[in-house]
Amino acid sequence: MPQRTRGESAGALVETGTPGVVAPVEERVYRQLFDRESLAEYLRLSTDTIDRLVKAGKLPCVRIGHQVRFTLDDVEAFVEHHRELGRAAS
């Protein structure tokens, strides 16, 4: 009968044929998530500006209960969408 063990790298239970031998576990891909404060710091904006962008539907977010998080992919897409070429900063 196969033994169930806890995989070392991902913490998933894995069935093995030999007691004490851990079968390889698929590596999990973790997404970078920002909270409001860390995103504001990353973009050098205020948290109020982050809140306004979310409320206006301009900055996508992930809501987990009352928590709001932002994926790195969404943040990079937001920055690309707002990039202006050929204009010097004034």
Number of C-alpha atoms within 10 A of each C-alpha: 8 10 14 16 17 14 17 13 11 12 10 13 15 17 18 16 12 11 12 10 13 18 17 13 15 10 8 8 6 6 10 10 18 19 15 20 13 14 20 17 12 11 11 9 12 14 16 12 12 18 15 13 13 14 11 10 10 11 17 17 19 14 10 8 6 6 10 15 18 20 17 14 12 15 19 11 14 14 13 10 9 9 9 9 6 6 6 6 4 3
